[in-house]
Amino acid sequence: MPESTSLISDTKKRALLTNPLIFSTLVACMGSIQYGYHIAELNAPQQSIMCPTVTMEGYEETYLGSHGYAQCITLTDQQYGAITAMFSVGGLVGSFFGGRLANRYGRKFTSFITCTLGLVGSCVLFASNNYAGLLIGRIIVGVACGVQIVVTPLYINEITPAVWRGAMGSMNQLSINLGILLTQSLAIKLANELYWRWLLLVGAAIAAINFVCWIQIYESPKWLLRHTNKLDKAENALSYLRSTTYQEVKNEINDWKKEFRHAEIESGTNVRPLTFWQYVRGASHKKPRDAITAILMGQQFCGINSIIFYGVKIISRLLPEYAIFANFGVSIINVVVTFLASLIVDQYGRKPLLLTSTIIMSAASFFISISIINLKSVSLIISIFVYISAFAIGLGPIPFLIIGELSTAEESATAQSYGTVCNWLATFVIGYGFPLVNNLMGGYVYMLFAAFAISFAYYIYERVPETKSKTNYTDIWADY
């Protein structure tokens, strides 16, 4: 098995963090940047995309530009909510098939496919002149991002030494937040009646760059060994990633072989990949499956995407002139705190950070509610900043990282796919349902998020094991 973090010197640990490993991780994380970008791309420009609800003579001349693209699109709030939520529908489909595609065709080739889909979907969004076009574009980019958010943490987990897995795995969420920040940064200049389409087209540029970068790096050596049985290719890929001797590369590959055999003995299966439905129904997967379901759905039901999707609209009720800038500040805090979390996740562990995160989010949600109800703008901004910071330190980076750690090697890709599907389902519920519930309850909706977060913290305390410094499935679940 991989070496324990407690048995490796700091010098050896630093030596394992090679430039090829960092570059490969950054390339994989560009998929997460696309995911984050598309999550937030409809937040700031909502008022510019939607035509004013008036009718007048000469409507087409007023709202159609000479280039043939509508300057705005006639949409209701419910339709805009559906367009926002369709990203989650596409994402759910992509994540459902993501693990299977990654197992069959490899992490690298699957990423080529998703980058192509992301490019096409962004172009469809850019060219859309009606409700249907926006729906189709959002579904396409959703499918692409659904696969990417499965492949990215899976690839990082497989190429990274155990001692760096927490820090490097956190780069996935950091990249999502960078994508959100990029959207909000560009929105300051582009979220207006003239340029909102260009904001949607940037996603195509990111996908194209990511496609080119994937050409420069190797396939996951662990996938090569397990699914193609080509030892020489696996050794070459691992040698590229490590600054170690050939014998040390051989030793790590032998550790993987032992891990594969151990997983086969425990599960009673051969090396054929576990299907999605086998994982859902299998009694032997119940403990990790239950924890993954709770963590990945709980991340969303704490309400984070009510801010990511609709933050500008929420803030604009109290601070209409500064809503976009406040949302930009939220994105900066999200990135900074997530980066800090990546530095401490291997020191303090996953479970303590998850508990800290959810408890603080519960308190912050309560104060967001109070601030909205009592029209306290300063208190609202402070509460949102605390809420986002709390999310970024634990509940943001850890869920996608911990899926692979809670699972055996045999089920990791399928578990990643399953957990991401759960996350998309919850994201759809928040994306589509929040505007409806918010219209009915107003600021009190954040009381619901506060109650859920504190209940979720109790579940984590009772049912989720710590994975820090543990290198195999048996050790992780020994006391549960």
GUVOVEX-70344 format. One line per 10 residues: their letters; for each residue z, x, y negated of C-alpha. Coordinates in steps of 0.5 Angstrom, whole numbers. Layout:
a	Z X Y | ...
This chain:
mpestslisd	0 0 0 | -1 2 -7 | 5 7 -10 | 11 4 -13 | 12 4 -20 | 19 7 -19 | 16 13 -15 | 11 16 -20 | 12 21 -26 | 10 19 -33
tkkralltnp	5 25 -32 | 1 22 -26 | 1 15 -29 | -2 17 -36 | -7 21 -31 | -9 15 -28 | -11 11 -35 | -18 15 -35 | -24 13 -40 | -28 10 -35
lifstlvacm	-22 5 -33 | -21 3 -40 | -29 2 -41 | -30 -2 -35 | -24 -6 -37 | -26 -7 -44 | -33 -9 -41 | -30 -14 -37 | -26 -17 -42 | -32 -18 -47
gsiqygyhia	-32 -24 -42 | -26 -26 -44 | -28 -25 -52 | -33 -30 -50 | -28 -35 -47 | -24 -35 -53 | -30 -35 -58 | -32 -42 -55 | -25 -45 -55 | -24 -44 -62
elnapqqsim	-31 -45 -65 | -31 -52 -67 | -24 -52 -70 | -26 -49 -77 | -33 -52 -78 | -31 -59 -76 | -32 -62 -83 | -38 -59 -84 | -41 -61 -77 | -40 -68 -78
cptvtmegye	-44 -72 -83 | -40 -76 -89 | -39 -83 -86 | -43 -86 -91 | -50 -89 -91 | -55 -88 -97 | -62 -89 -99 | -65 -82 -97 | -60 -80 -92 | -65 -76 -88
etylgshgya	-67 -72 -95 | -60 -71 -96 | -58 -68 -90 | -64 -65 -87 | -66 -58 -88 | -73 -56 -89 | -72 -51 -83 | -72 -58 -78 | -65 -57 -77 | -60 -63 -79
qcitltdqqy	-55 -60 -84 | -50 -65 -81 | -49 -69 -75 | -47 -76 -75 | -41 -76 -70 | -34 -80 -70 | -27 -77 -69 | -28 -79 -62 | -34 -76 -60 | -32 -70 -64
gaitamfsvg	-26 -70 -59 | -31 -71 -53 | -35 -65 -55 | -29 -60 -56 | -27 -63 -49 | -34 -62 -45 | -32 -54 -46 | -27 -56 -41 | -31 -60 -36 | -36 -54 -36
glvgsffggr	-30 -49 -35 | -27 -53 -29 | -34 -53 -26 | -35 -46 -27 | -28 -44 -25 | -29 -48 -18 | -35 -44 -16 | -33 -38 -20 | -29 -35 -14 | -34 -36 -9
lanrygrkft	-40 -33 -13 | -35 -27 -14 | -34 -26 -7 | -41 -27 -5 | -45 -24 -10 | -40 -19 -13 | -36 -19 -20 | -42 -15 -23 | -48 -19 -21 | -44 -26 -22
sfitctlglv	-42 -23 -29 | -50 -22 -31 | -51 -29 -29 | -45 -32 -34 | -47 -28 -39 | -54 -31 -39 | -51 -38 -39 | -47 -36 -45 | -53 -34 -49 | -57 -40 -47
gscvlfasnn	-51 -45 -48 | -50 -42 -55 | -57 -42 -57 | -57 -50 -55 | -51 -51 -59 | -55 -47 -65 | -61 -52 -64 | -57 -58 -63 | -59 -64 -68 | -55 -70 -65
yaglligrii	-49 -71 -60 | -52 -70 -54 | -55 -63 -55 | -48 -61 -57 | -45 -64 -51 | -50 -60 -47 | -49 -54 -50 | -41 -54 -50 | -42 -56 -42 | -47 -50 -41
vgvacgvqiv	-42 -45 -45 | -36 -48 -41 | -39 -47 -34 | -40 -39 -36 | -33 -38 -39 | -30 -42 -33 | -33 -37 -28 | -32 -31 -33 | -24 -33 -34 | -24 -32 -26
vtplyineit	-28 -26 -25 | -25 -22 -31 | -18 -22 -29 | -20 -21 -22 | -24 -15 -23 | -19 -12 -27 | -14 -13 -22 | -18 -9 -17 | -20 -3 -21 | -13 -2 -24
pavwrgamgs	-8 2 -21 | -1 -2 -19 | 3 2 -25 | -2 0 -30 | -4 -7 -27 | 1 -11 -32 | -1 -7 -39 | -9 -8 -37 | -8 -15 -34 | -6 -17 -41
mnqlsinlgi	-12 -14 -44 | -15 -21 -41 | -11 -25 -46 | -11 -20 -51 | -19 -21 -51 | -19 -28 -51 | -14 -28 -57 | -19 -23 -60 | -25 -28 -59 | -21 -33 -63
lltqslaikl	-19 -29 -68 | -27 -27 -69 | -29 -34 -69 | -23 -35 -75 | -25 -29 -79 | -33 -31 -79 | -31 -38 -80 | -28 -36 -87 | -35 -35 -89 | -39 -39 -84
anelywrwll	-35 -46 -84 | -39 -50 -89 | -45 -54 -89 | -50 -49 -90 | -48 -44 -85 | -44 -47 -79 | -50 -46 -74 | -50 -39 -75 | -42 -39 -73 | -45 -42 -66
lvgaaiaain	-50 -37 -65 | -45 -31 -65 | -43 -33 -58 | -50 -31 -56 | -50 -24 -59 | -43 -23 -55 | -46 -25 -49 | -52 -21 -50 | -48 -15 -51 | -44 -16 -45
fvcwiqiyes	-50 -16 -41 | -52 -10 -43 | -45 -7 -42 | -44 -9 -35 | -51 -5 -33 | -47 1 -35 | -41 0 -30 | -39 0 -23 | -38 -6 -18 | -31 -7 -16
pkwllrhtnk	-30 -1 -11 | -25 -6 -7 | -30 -12 -7 | -35 -6 -4 | -31 -4 1 | -28 -11 3 | -35 -15 3 | -41 -10 4 | -37 -5 8 | -41 0 5
ldkaenalsy	-35 6 5 | -40 11 1 | -41 6 -5 | -34 4 -5 | -32 11 -6 | -37 13 -11 | -34 7 -15 | -27 9 -15 | -28 16 -16 | -32 14 -23
lrsttyqevk	-25 10 -25 | -20 15 -22 | -19 23 -25 | -16 24 -18 | -18 29 -12 | -23 26 -7 | -17 26 -2 | -13 22 -7 | -19 17 -7 | -19 17 1
neindwkkef	-12 15 1 | -12 9 -4 | -18 6 0 | -14 7 6 | -9 3 3 | -13 -2 2 | -16 -2 9 | -8 -3 11 | -8 -9 6 | -14 -12 9
rhaeiesgtn	-11 -12 16 | -4 -14 14 | -7 -20 10 | -11 -22 16 | -5 -21 21 | -1 -26 16 | -6 -31 15 | -9 -31 22 | -16 -30 20 | -22 -25 20
vrpltfwqyv	-25 -22 13 | -29 -28 12 | -27 -31 5 | -22 -37 4 | -26 -43 1 | -23 -47 -4 | -21 -53 0 | -18 -48 5 | -13 -46 0 | -12 -53 -3
rgashkkprd	-10 -55 4 | -7 -49 7 | 0 -50 9 | 1 -42 9 | -1 -42 2 | 4 -47 -1 | 9 -43 -4 | 4 -39 -9 | 0 -45 -10 | 5 -49 -12
aitailmgqq	8 -43 -17 | 0 -42 -20 | -1 -50 -21 | 6 -50 -25 | 4 -44 -29 | -3 -45 -30 | -2 -52 -32 | 4 -51 -36 | 1 -46 -40 | -3 -52 -43
fcginsiify	2 -58 -43 | 6 -54 -48 | 1 -55 -53 | -2 -49 -55 | -9 -52 -55 | -7 -57 -60 | -7 -51 -65 | -13 -47 -62 | -17 -54 -62 | -15 -58 -68
gvkiisrllp	-10 -53 -72 | -14 -53 -78 | -14 -61 -78 | -7 -61 -77 | -5 -56 -83 | -10 -59 -88 | -6 -65 -88 | -1 -61 -92 | -5 -55 -94 | -12 -58 -95
eyaifanfgv	-14 -52 -99 | -11 -46 -95 | -12 -49 -88 | -17 -44 -86 | -14 -38 -88 | -7 -41 -85 | -11 -42 -78 | -14 -35 -79 | -7 -32 -80 | -5 -36 -74
siinvvvtfl	-10 -32 -70 | -8 -25 -73 | -1 -26 -70 | -3 -28 -64 | -7 -22 -63 | -2 -17 -65 | 4 -20 -61 | -1 -21 -55 | -2 -13 -56 | 5 -12 -56
aslivdqygr	7 -16 -50 | 2 -12 -46 | 6 -6 -48 | 12 -9 -45 | 10 -13 -39 | 11 -7 -34 | 18 -5 -37 | 21 -12 -38 | 17 -16 -32 | 13 -22 -32
kpllltstii	19 -28 -31 | 24 -26 -37 | 18 -26 -42 | 15 -33 -39 | 22 -35 -40 | 23 -33 -47 | 16 -35 -49 | 17 -42 -46 | 24 -43 -49 | 22 -41 -56
msaasffisi	16 -45 -56 | 20 -51 -54 | 25 -50 -61 | 18 -48 -65 | 15 -55 -63 | 21 -59 -65 | 21 -56 -72 | 13 -57 -72 | 15 -64 -71 | 20 -65 -76
siinlksvsl	16 -61 -81 | 10 -66 -80 | 14 -72 -80 | 18 -70 -87 | 12 -67 -90 | 15 -60 -90 | 9 -55 -91 | 12 -48 -91 | 17 -50 -85 | 10 -52 -82
iisifvyisa	7 -46 -83 | 13 -42 -81 | 14 -46 -74 | 7 -45 -72 | 7 -38 -73 | 14 -38 -69 | 10 -42 -64 | 4 -38 -63 | 8 -31 -63 | 12 -34 -57
faiglgpipf	6 -36 -53 | 3 -29 -54 | 9 -25 -52 | 9 -29 -45 | 6 -35 -43 | -1 -33 -46 | -2 -26 -42 | 2 -27 -36 | -1 -33 -32 | -8 -31 -31
liigelstae	-5 -24 -29 | 0 -26 -24 | -4 -30 -20 | -7 -24 -16 | 0 -21 -16 | 3 -28 -13 | -3 -28 -8 | -5 -24 -2 | -11 -20 -2 | -15 -25 3
esataqsygt	-14 -31 -2 | -14 -27 -9 | -21 -29 -11 | -20 -36 -9 | -13 -37 -12 | -16 -34 -18 | -21 -40 -18 | -16 -45 -16 | -11 -43 -22 | -17 -43 -27
vcnwlatfvi	-19 -50 -25 | -12 -52 -26 | -12 -49 -33 | -18 -52 -34 | -16 -59 -32 | -10 -59 -37 | -14 -56 -42 | -19 -62 -42 | -13 -67 -42 | -10 -63 -49
gygfplvnnl	-17 -62 -52 | -19 -70 -51 | -12 -73 -51 | -9 -70 -57 | -13 -73 -62 | -12 -80 -59 | -4 -79 -58 | -4 -75 -65 | -7 -82 -68 | -2 -86 -65
mggyvymlfa	5 -82 -65 | 3 -77 -71 | 8 -71 -71 | 12 -74 -66 | 7 -71 -61 | 10 -64 -61 | 17 -67 -59 | 13 -69 -52 | 11 -61 -52 | 18 -59 -54
afaisfayyi	21 -63 -48 | 16 -61 -43 | 17 -53 -45 | 24 -53 -44 | 23 -57 -37 | 18 -52 -35 | 23 -46 -37 | 27 -49 -32 | 22 -49 -27 | 20 -42 -28
yervpetksk	28 -40 -27 | 28 -43 -21 | 22 -43 -17 | 17 -37 -20 | 19 -30 -17 | 19 -23 -21 | 13 -19 -19 | 14 -13 -23 | 14 -6 -19 | 13 -10 -12
tnytdiwady	7 -8 -9 | 6 -13 -3 | 6 -21 -2 | 12 -21 3 | 17 -17 -2 | 15 -22 -8 | 16 -28 -4 | 22 -25 0 | 28 -29 -3 | 24 -36 -4
